[in-house]
Amino acid sequence: MASYYVNKLAQDNGDHEVHKSECSYMPAAGNRLYLGEFSSCHGAVWEARKRYPQVNGCYHCSRECHTS
Ligand SMILES: [Zn+2]
């Protein structure tokens, strides 16, 4: 299991990116929302979609959930 966070701030394309806790692209503490512990990014993305309509996995830490 890993801790996942979503960026409160959208990217230029409107995506709110989901990150694993150890990602070097993790947003600053004030700009992220803790999602919970998940065995893969898929559960974290599902959780993040309850809060934001447009969510994407981080290319670097959650590539299997990243869509371009
Ligand atoms: Zn990341």
PDB file of the backbone (N, CA, C, O) and the ligand in Angstrom, with CONECT records:
HET     ZN  A 101       1
ATOM      1  N   MET A   1       0.848  -1.196   0.000  1.00  0.00           N
ATOM      2  CA  MET A   1       0.000   0.000   0.000  1.00  0.00           C
ATOM      3  C   MET A   1       0.878   1.239   0.000  1.00  0.00           C
ATOM      4  O   MET A   1       1.998   1.229   0.512  1.00  0.00           O
ATOM      5  N   ALA A   2       0.361   2.283  -0.572  1.00  0.00           N
ATOM      6  CA  ALA A   2       1.100   3.548  -0.610  1.00  0.00           C
ATOM      7  C   ALA A   2       0.119   4.679  -0.332  1.00  0.00           C
ATOM      8  O   ALA A   2      -1.081   4.559  -0.574  1.00  0.00           O
ATOM      9  N   SER A   3       0.654   5.769   0.176  1.00  0.00           N
ATOM     10  CA  SER A   3      -0.159   6.961   0.408  1.00  0.00           C
ATOM     11  C   SER A   3      -0.237   7.764  -0.888  1.00  0.00           C
ATOM     12  O   SER A   3       0.763   7.961  -1.579  1.00  0.00           O
ATOM     13  N   TYR A   4      -1.426   8.212  -1.191  1.00  0.00           N
ATOM     14  CA  TYR A   4      -1.620   8.990  -2.417  1.00  0.00           C
ATOM     15  C   TYR A   4      -2.213  10.359  -2.083  1.00  0.00           C
ATOM     16  O   TYR A   4      -2.970  10.536  -1.128  1.00  0.00           O
ATOM     17  N   TYR A   5      -1.825  11.308  -2.921  1.00  0.00           N
ATOM     18  CA  TYR A   5      -2.284  12.693  -2.778  1.00  0.00           C
ATOM     19  C   TYR A   5      -2.756  13.196  -4.139  1.00  0.00           C
ATOM     20  O   TYR A   5      -2.313  12.716  -5.183  1.00  0.00           O
ATOM     21  N   VAL A   6      -3.657  14.166  -4.109  1.00  0.00           N
ATOM     22  CA  VAL A   6      -4.052  14.828  -5.353  1.00  0.00           C
ATOM     23  C   VAL A   6      -3.691  16.309  -5.234  1.00  0.00           C
ATOM     24  O   VAL A   6      -3.817  16.923  -4.174  1.00  0.00           O
ATOM     25  N   ASN A   7      -3.243  16.847  -6.344  1.00  0.00           N
ATOM     26  CA  ASN A   7      -2.901  18.268  -6.397  1.00  0.00           C
ATOM     27  C   ASN A   7      -4.193  19.091  -6.420  1.00  0.00           C
ATOM     28  O   ASN A   7      -5.056  18.898  -7.276  1.00  0.00           O
ATOM     29  N   LYS A   8      -4.303  20.015  -5.456  1.00  0.00           N
ATOM     30  CA  LYS A   8      -5.490  20.878  -5.421  1.00  0.00           C
ATOM     31  C   LYS A   8      -5.523  21.829  -6.608  1.00  0.00           C
ATOM     32  O   LYS A   8      -6.582  22.315  -7.004  1.00  0.00           O
ATOM     33  N   LEU A   9      -4.358  22.081  -7.161  1.00  0.00           N
ATOM     34  CA  LEU A   9      -4.255  23.012  -8.290  1.00  0.00           C
ATOM     35  C   LEU A   9      -4.248  22.214  -9.589  1.00  0.00           C
ATOM     36  O   LEU A   9      -3.524  21.226  -9.717  1.00  0.00           O
ATOM     37  N   ALA A  10      -5.043  22.641 -10.534  1.00  0.00           N
ATOM     38  CA  ALA A  10      -5.103  21.959 -11.827  1.00  0.00           C
ATOM     39  C   ALA A  10      -3.891  22.326 -12.678  1.00  0.00           C
ATOM     40  O   ALA A  10      -3.339  23.421 -12.570  1.00  0.00           O
ATOM     41  N   GLN A  11      -3.492  21.376 -13.529  1.00  0.00           N
ATOM     42  CA  GLN A  11      -2.485  21.663 -14.547  1.00  0.00           C
ATOM     43  C   GLN A  11      -3.090  22.598 -15.598  1.00  0.00           C
ATOM     44  O   GLN A  11      -4.277  22.918 -15.551  1.00  0.00           O
ATOM     45  N   ASP A  12      -2.264  23.024 -16.532  1.00  0.00           N
ATOM     46  CA  ASP A  12      -2.737  23.922 -17.597  1.00  0.00           C
ATOM     47  C   ASP A  12      -3.907  23.317 -18.371  1.00  0.00           C
ATOM     48  O   ASP A  12      -4.778  24.040 -18.855  1.00  0.00           O
ATOM     49  N   ASN A  13      -3.923  21.990 -18.485  1.00  0.00           N
ATOM     50  CA  ASN A  13      -4.986  21.323 -19.253  1.00  0.00           C
ATOM     51  C   ASN A  13      -6.201  20.986 -18.399  1.00  0.00           C
ATOM     52  O   ASN A  13      -7.147  20.371 -18.892  1.00  0.00           O
ATOM     53  N   GLY A  14      -6.191  21.377 -17.128  1.00  0.00           N
ATOM     54  CA  GLY A  14      -7.330  21.149 -16.249  1.00  0.00           C
ATOM     55  C   GLY A  14      -7.230  19.895 -15.395  1.00  0.00           C
ATOM     56  O   GLY A  14      -8.086  19.670 -14.539  1.00  0.00           O
ATOM     57  N   ASP A  15      -6.205  19.073 -15.605  1.00  0.00           N
ATOM     58  CA  ASP A  15      -6.044  17.848 -14.831  1.00  0.00           C
ATOM     59  C   ASP A  15      -5.579  18.139 -13.404  1.00  0.00           C
ATOM     60  O   ASP A  15      -4.721  18.993 -13.179  1.00  0.00           O
ATOM     61  N   HIS A  16      -6.158  17.420 -12.449  1.00  0.00           N
ATOM     62  CA  HIS A  16      -5.628  17.384 -11.084  1.00  0.00           C
ATOM     63  C   HIS A  16      -4.814  16.101 -10.973  1.00  0.00           C
ATOM     64  O   HIS A  16      -5.371  15.007 -11.067  1.00  0.00           O
ATOM     65  N   GLU A  17      -3.533  16.219 -10.780  1.00  0.00           N
ATOM     66  CA  GLU A  17      -2.652  15.049 -10.812  1.00  0.00           C
ATOM     67  C   GLU A  17      -2.623  14.317  -9.470  1.00  0.00           C
ATOM     68  O   GLU A  17      -2.606  14.924  -8.399  1.00  0.00           O
ATOM     69  N   VAL A  18      -2.618  12.990  -9.576  1.00  0.00           N
ATOM     70  CA  VAL A  18      -2.524  12.111  -8.409  1.00  0.00           C
ATOM     71  C   VAL A  18      -1.075  11.651  -8.267  1.00  0.00           C
ATOM     72  O   VAL A  18      -0.455  11.219  -9.239  1.00  0.00           O
ATOM     73  N   HIS A  19      -0.539  11.748  -7.044  1.00  0.00           N
ATOM     74  CA  HIS A  19       0.853  11.378  -6.771  1.00  0.00           C
ATOM     75  C   HIS A  19       0.954  10.400  -5.612  1.00  0.00           C
ATOM     76  O   HIS A  19       0.147  10.418  -4.682  1.00  0.00           O
ATOM     77  N   LYS A  20       1.970   9.543  -5.692  1.00  0.00           N
ATOM     78  CA  LYS A  20       2.389   8.722  -4.565  1.00  0.00           C
ATOM     79  C   LYS A  20       3.202   9.580  -3.612  1.00  0.00           C
ATOM     80  O   LYS A  20       3.807  10.570  -4.023  1.00  0.00           O
ATOM     81  N   SER A  21       3.219   9.203  -2.339  1.00  0.00           N
ATOM     82  CA  SER A  21       3.853  10.059  -1.332  1.00  0.00           C
ATOM     83  C   SER A  21       5.326  10.316  -1.604  1.00  0.00           C
ATOM     84  O   SER A  21       5.826  11.389  -1.266  1.00  0.00           O
ATOM     85  N   GLU A  22       6.041   9.365  -2.204  1.00  0.00           N
ATOM     86  CA  GLU A  22       7.485   9.586  -2.389  1.00  0.00           C
ATOM     87  C   GLU A  22       7.826  10.274  -3.705  1.00  0.00           C
ATOM     88  O   GLU A  22       9.004  10.418  -4.031  1.00  0.00           O
ATOM     89  N   CYS A  23       6.831  10.698  -4.463  1.00  0.00           N
ATOM     90  CA  CYS A  23       7.109  11.309  -5.776  1.00  0.00           C
ATOM     91  C   CYS A  23       7.855  12.632  -5.616  1.00  0.00           C
ATOM     92  O   CYS A  23       7.533  13.439  -4.743  1.00  0.00           O
ATOM     93  N   SER A  24       8.842  12.840  -6.461  1.00  0.00           N
ATOM     94  CA  SER A  24       9.601  14.088  -6.392  1.00  0.00           C
ATOM     95  C   SER A  24       8.820  15.246  -7.011  1.00  0.00           C
ATOM     96  O   SER A  24       9.236  16.401  -6.914  1.00  0.00           O
ATOM     97  N   TYR A  25       7.690  14.938  -7.647  1.00  0.00           N
ATOM     98  CA  TYR A  25       6.840  15.993  -8.216  1.00  0.00           C
ATOM     99  C   TYR A  25       5.645  16.276  -7.315  1.00  0.00           C
ATOM    100  O   TYR A  25       4.686  16.927  -7.728  1.00  0.00           O
ATOM    101  N   MET A  26       5.710  15.785  -6.088  1.00  0.00           N
ATOM    102  CA  MET A  26       4.639  16.022  -5.119  1.00  0.00           C
ATOM    103  C   MET A  26       4.400  17.522  -4.950  1.00  0.00           C
ATOM    104  O   MET A  26       5.349  18.286  -4.779  1.00  0.00           O
ATOM    105  N   PRO A  27       3.137  17.945  -4.997  1.00  0.00           N
ATOM    106  CA  PRO A  27       2.854  19.375  -4.773  1.00  0.00           C
ATOM    107  C   PRO A  27       3.229  19.796  -3.347  1.00  0.00           C
ATOM    108  O   PRO A  27       3.329  18.956  -2.452  1.00  0.00           O
ATOM    109  N   ALA A  28       3.431  21.073  -3.148  1.00  0.00           N
ATOM    110  CA  ALA A  28       3.721  21.608  -1.816  1.00  0.00           C
ATOM    111  C   ALA A  28       2.590  21.252  -0.850  1.00  0.00           C
ATOM    112  O   ALA A  28       1.448  21.043  -1.260  1.00  0.00           O
ATOM    113  N   ALA A  29       2.927  21.187   0.431  1.00  0.00           N
ATOM    114  CA  ALA A  29       1.984  20.696   1.442  1.00  0.00           C
ATOM    115  C   ALA A  29       0.632  21.411   1.378  1.00  0.00           C
ATOM    116  O   ALA A  29      -0.411  20.782   1.548  1.00  0.00           O
ATOM    117  N   GLY A  30       0.649  22.694   1.139  1.00  0.00           N
ATOM    118  CA  GLY A  30      -0.605  23.441   1.106  1.00  0.00           C
ATOM    119  C   GLY A  30      -1.424  23.217  -0.148  1.00  0.00           C
ATOM    120  O   GLY A  30      -2.593  23.599  -0.211  1.00  0.00           O
ATOM    121  N   ASN A  31      -0.815  22.599  -1.144  1.00  0.00           N
ATOM    122  CA  ASN A  31      -1.475  22.433  -2.443  1.00  0.00           C
ATOM    123  C   ASN A  31      -1.903  20.999  -2.719  1.00  0.00           C
ATOM    124  O   ASN A  31      -2.290  20.670  -3.841  1.00  0.00           O
ATOM    125  N   ARG A  32      -1.834  20.142  -1.698  1.00  0.00           N
ATOM    126  CA  ARG A  32      -2.206  18.760  -1.939  1.00  0.00           C
ATOM    127  C   ARG A  32      -3.238  18.296  -0.927  1.00  0.00           C
ATOM    128  O   ARG A  32      -3.344  18.821   0.181  1.00  0.00           O
ATOM    129  N   LEU A  33      -3.985  17.305  -1.346  1.00  0.00           N
ATOM    130  CA  LEU A  33      -5.044  16.748  -0.517  1.00  0.00           C
ATOM    131  C   LEU A  33      -4.761  15.257  -0.364  1.00  0.00           C
ATOM    132  O   LEU A  33      -4.560  14.556  -1.355  1.00  0.00           O
ATOM    133  N   TYR A  34      -4.745  14.774   0.872  1.00  0.00           N
ATOM    134  CA  TYR A  34      -4.482  13.365   1.128  1.00  0.00           C
ATOM    135  C   TYR A  34      -5.683  12.532   0.707  1.00  0.00           C
ATOM    136  O   TYR A  34      -6.810  12.815   1.116  1.00  0.00           O
ATOM    137  N   LEU A  35      -5.452  11.514  -0.101  1.00  0.00           N
ATOM    138  CA  LEU A  35      -6.538  10.659  -0.591  1.00  0.00           C
ATOM    139  C   LEU A  35      -6.704   9.403   0.246  1.00  0.00           C
ATOM    140  O   LEU A  35      -7.824   8.939   0.457  1.00  0.00           O
ATOM    141  N   GLY A  36      -5.591   8.846   0.727  1.00  0.00           N
ATOM    142  CA  GLY A  36      -5.652   7.625   1.507  1.00  0.00           C
ATOM    143  C   GLY A  36      -4.570   6.659   1.072  1.00  0.00           C
ATOM    144  O   GLY A  36      -3.677   6.993   0.294  1.00  0.00           O
ATOM    145  N   GLU A  37      -4.681   5.423   1.611  1.00  0.00           N
ATOM    146  CA  GLU A  37      -3.724   4.359   1.292  1.00  0.00           C
ATOM    147  C   GLU A  37      -4.364   3.458   0.239  1.00  0.00           C
ATOM    148  O   GLU A  37      -5.492   2.994   0.403  1.00  0.00           O
ATOM    149  N   PHE A  38      -3.633   3.220  -0.833  1.00  0.00           N
ATOM    150  CA  PHE A  38      -4.156   2.389  -1.916  1.00  0.00           C
ATOM    151  C   PHE A  38      -3.078   1.448  -2.405  1.00  0.00           C
ATOM    152  O   PHE A  38      -1.888   1.753  -2.323  1.00  0.00           O
ATOM    153  N   SER A  39      -3.504   0.289  -2.921  1.00  0.00           N
ATOM    154  CA  SER A  39      -2.554  -0.692  -3.421  1.00  0.00           C
ATOM    155  C   SER A  39      -2.061  -0.325  -4.814  1.00  0.00           C
ATOM    156  O   SER A  39      -1.021  -0.815  -5.253  1.00  0.00           O
ATOM    157  N   SER A  40      -2.796   0.528  -5.505  1.00  0.00           N
ATOM    158  CA  SER A  40      -2.345   1.004  -6.811  1.00  0.00           C
ATOM    159  C   SER A  40      -2.937   2.379  -7.045  1.00  0.00           C
ATOM    160  O   SER A  40      -3.795   2.840  -6.292  1.00  0.00           O
ATOM    161  N   CYS A  41      -2.466   3.024  -8.099  1.00  0.00           N
ATOM    162  CA  CYS A  41      -2.960   4.366  -8.400  1.00  0.00           C
ATOM    163  C   CYS A  41      -4.425   4.359  -8.812  1.00  0.00           C
ATOM    164  O   CYS A  41      -5.090   5.393  -8.744  1.00  0.00           O
ATOM    165  N   HIS A  42      -4.938   3.203  -9.241  1.00  0.00           N
ATOM    166  CA  HIS A  42      -6.317   3.183  -9.738  1.00  0.00           C
ATOM    167  C   HIS A  42      -7.319   3.567  -8.646  1.00  0.00           C
ATOM    168  O   HIS A  42      -8.244   4.342  -8.890  1.00  0.00           O
ATOM    169  N   GLY A  43      -7.132   3.026  -7.451  1.00  0.00           N
ATOM    170  CA  GLY A  43      -8.019   3.376  -6.346  1.00  0.00           C
ATOM    171  C   GLY A  43      -7.898   4.835  -5.967  1.00  0.00           C
ATOM    172  O   GLY A  43      -8.880   5.484  -5.608  1.00  0.00           O
ATOM    173  N   ALA A  44      -6.673   5.345  -6.053  1.00  0.00           N
ATOM    174  CA  ALA A  44      -6.439   6.747  -5.701  1.00  0.00           C
ATOM    175  C   ALA A  44      -7.101   7.674  -6.713  1.00  0.00           C
ATOM    176  O   ALA A  44      -7.679   8.694  -6.338  1.00  0.00           O
ATOM    177  N   VAL A  45      -7.018   7.324  -7.992  1.00  0.00           N
ATOM    178  CA  VAL A  45      -7.661   8.142  -9.027  1.00  0.00           C
ATOM    179  C   VAL A  45      -9.180   8.119  -8.835  1.00  0.00           C
ATOM    180  O   VAL A  45      -9.847   9.144  -8.977  1.00  0.00           O
ATOM    181  N   TRP A  46      -9.711   6.949  -8.513  1.00  0.00           N
ATOM    182  CA  TRP A  46     -11.157   6.814  -8.288  1.00  0.00           C
ATOM    183  C   TRP A  46     -11.580   7.726  -7.141  1.00  0.00           C
ATOM    184  O   TRP A  46     -12.602   8.408  -7.229  1.00  0.00           O
ATOM    185  N   GLU A  47     -10.791   7.740  -6.062  1.00  0.00           N
ATOM    186  CA  GLU A  47     -11.089   8.589  -4.907  1.00  0.00           C
ATOM    187  C   GLU A  47     -11.007  10.072  -5.290  1.00  0.00           C
ATOM    188  O   GLU A  47     -11.854  10.879  -4.906  1.00  0.00           O
ATOM    189  N   ALA A  48      -9.976  10.401  -6.045  1.00  0.00           N
ATOM    190  CA  ALA A  48      -9.775  11.806  -6.433  1.00  0.00           C
ATOM    191  C   ALA A  48     -10.922  12.309  -7.311  1.00  0.00           C
ATOM    192  O   ALA A  48     -11.259  13.493  -7.279  1.00  0.00           O
ATOM    193  N   ARG A  49     -11.518  11.412  -8.092  1.00  0.00           N
ATOM    194  CA  ARG A  49     -12.618  11.814  -8.994  1.00  0.00           C
ATOM    195  C   ARG A  49     -13.880  12.182  -8.226  1.00  0.00           C
ATOM    196  O   ARG A  49     -14.776  12.815  -8.784  1.00  0.00           O
ATOM    197  N   LYS A  50     -13.965  11.795  -6.951  1.00  0.00           N
ATOM    198  CA  LYS A  50     -15.094  12.237  -6.139  1.00  0.00           C
ATOM    199  C   LYS A  50     -14.994  13.734  -5.869  1.00  0.00           C
ATOM    200  O   LYS A  50     -15.996  14.397  -5.600  1.00  0.00           O
ATOM    201  N   ARG A  51     -13.766  14.257  -5.943  1.00  0.00           N
ATOM    202  CA  ARG A  51     -13.531  15.653  -5.581  1.00  0.00           C
ATOM    203  C   ARG A  51     -13.323  16.540  -6.778  1.00  0.00           C
ATOM    204  O   ARG A  51     -13.709  17.709  -6.773  1.00  0.00           O
ATOM    205  N   TYR A  52     -12.714  15.987  -7.806  1.00  0.00           N
ATOM    206  CA  TYR A  52     -12.413  16.770  -9.001  1.00  0.00           C
ATOM    207  C   TYR A  52     -12.869  15.987 -10.229  1.00  0.00           C
ATOM    208  O   TYR A  52     -12.619  14.786 -10.326  1.00  0.00           O
ATOM    209  N   PRO A  53     -13.535  16.658 -11.162  1.00  0.00           N
ATOM    210  CA  PRO A  53     -14.037  15.947 -12.339  1.00  0.00           C
ATOM    211  C   PRO A  53     -12.925  15.504 -13.285  1.00  0.00           C
ATOM    212  O   PRO A  53     -13.077  14.515 -14.002  1.00  0.00           O
ATOM    213  N   GLN A  54     -11.836  16.215 -13.291  1.00  0.00           N
ATOM    214  CA  GLN A  54     -10.763  15.902 -14.235  1.00  0.00           C
ATOM    215  C   GLN A  54      -9.499  15.535 -13.465  1.00  0.00           C
ATOM    216  O   GLN A  54      -8.856  16.393 -12.861  1.00  0.00           O
ATOM    217  N   VAL A  55      -9.155  14.253 -13.496  1.00  0.00           N
ATOM    218  CA  VAL A  55      -8.053  13.721 -12.699  1.00  0.00           C
ATOM    219  C   VAL A  55      -7.159  12.902 -13.619  1.00  0.00           C
ATOM    220  O   VAL A  55      -7.635  12.257 -14.554  1.00  0.00           O
ATOM    221  N   ASN A  56      -5.856  12.935 -13.343  1.00  0.00           N
ATOM    222  CA  ASN A  56      -4.928  12.125 -14.122  1.00  0.00           C
ATOM    223  C   ASN A  56      -3.823  11.637 -13.195  1.00  0.00           C
ATOM    224  O   ASN A  56      -3.455  12.320 -12.240  1.00  0.00           O
ATOM    225  N   GLY A  57      -3.295  10.447 -13.486  1.00  0.00           N
ATOM    226  CA  GLY A  57      -2.153   9.950 -12.737  1.00  0.00           C
ATOM    227  C   GLY A  57      -0.891  10.681 -13.153  1.00  0.00           C
ATOM    228  O   GLY A  57      -0.713  11.019 -14.324  1.00  0.00           O
ATOM    229  N   CYS A  58      -0.023  10.921 -12.196  1.00  0.00           N
ATOM    230  CA  CYS A  58       1.265  11.558 -12.494  1.00  0.00           C
ATOM    231  C   CYS A  58       2.078  10.659 -13.437  1.00  0.00           C
ATOM    232  O   CYS A  58       2.154   9.444 -13.250  1.00  0.00           O
ATOM    233  N   TYR A  59       2.668  11.274 -14.432  1.00  0.00           N
ATOM    234  CA  TYR A  59       3.473  10.505 -15.400  1.00  0.00           C
ATOM    235  C   TYR A  59       4.639   9.815 -14.703  1.00  0.00           C
ATOM    236  O   TYR A  59       5.031   8.718 -15.101  1.00  0.00           O
ATOM    237  N   HIS A  60       5.191  10.428 -13.685  1.00  0.00           N
ATOM    238  CA  HIS A  60       6.431   9.936 -13.071  1.00  0.00           C
ATOM    239  C   HIS A  60       6.190   8.847 -12.024  1.00  0.00           C
ATOM    240  O   HIS A  60       6.934   7.867 -11.982  1.00  0.00           O
ATOM    241  N   CYS A  61       5.179   8.995 -11.187  1.00  0.00           N
ATOM    242  CA  CYS A  61       4.977   8.030 -10.101  1.00  0.00           C
ATOM    243  C   CYS A  61       3.772   7.121 -10.320  1.00  0.00           C
ATOM    244  O   CYS A  61       3.673   6.076  -9.677  1.00  0.00           O
ATOM    245  N   SER A  62       2.868   7.488 -11.200  1.00  0.00           N
ATOM    246  CA  SER A  62       1.619   6.718 -11.380  1.00  0.00           C
ATOM    247  C   SER A  62       1.369   6.542 -12.876  1.00  0.00           C
ATOM    248  O   SER A  62       0.275   6.811 -13.374  1.00  0.00           O
ATOM    249  N   ARG A  63       2.397   6.089 -13.574  1.00  0.00           N
ATOM    250  CA  ARG A  63       2.317   6.073 -15.038  1.00  0.00           C
ATOM    251  C   ARG A  63       1.198   5.182 -15.555  1.00  0.00           C
ATOM    252  O   ARG A  63       0.604   5.466 -16.595  1.00  0.00           O
ATOM    253  N   GLU A  64       0.905   4.090 -14.823  1.00  0.00           N
ATOM    254  CA  GLU A  64      -0.156   3.211 -15.318  1.00  0.00           C
ATOM    255  C   GLU A  64      -1.523   3.896 -15.282  1.00  0.00           C
ATOM    256  O   GLU A  64      -2.467   3.434 -15.924  1.00  0.00           O
ATOM    257  N   CYS A  65      -1.629   4.991 -14.536  1.00  0.00           N
ATOM    258  CA  CYS A  65      -2.877   5.752 -14.487  1.00  0.00           C
ATOM    259  C   CYS A  65      -2.790   7.044 -15.278  1.00  0.00           C
ATOM    260  O   CYS A  65      -3.720   7.851 -15.263  1.00  0.00           O
ATOM    261  N   HIS A  66      -1.682   7.241 -15.964  1.00  0.00           N
ATOM    262  CA  HIS A  66      -1.494   8.478 -16.720  1.00  0.00           C
ATOM    263  C   HIS A  66      -2.066   8.318 -18.122  1.00  0.00           C
ATOM    264  O   HIS A  66      -1.754   7.363 -18.833  1.00  0.00           O
ATOM    265  N   THR A  67      -2.906   9.268 -18.502  1.00  0.00           N
ATOM    266  CA  THR A  67      -3.384   9.311 -19.879  1.00  0.00           C
ATOM    267  C   THR A  67      -3.012  10.666 -20.446  1.00  0.00           C
ATOM    268  O   THR A  67      -3.096  11.685 -19.761  1.00  0.00           O
ATOM    269  N   SER A  68      -2.611  10.668 -21.675  1.00  0.00           N
ATOM    270  CA  SER A  68      -2.162  11.942 -22.262  1.00  0.00           C
ATOM    271  C   SER A  68      -3.262  12.566 -23.104  1.00  0.00           C
ATOM    272  O   SER A  68      -3.069  13.639 -23.676  1.00  0.00           O
TER     273      SER A  68
HETATM  274 ZN    ZN A 101       4.005  11.962  -9.098  1.00  0.00          ZN2+
END
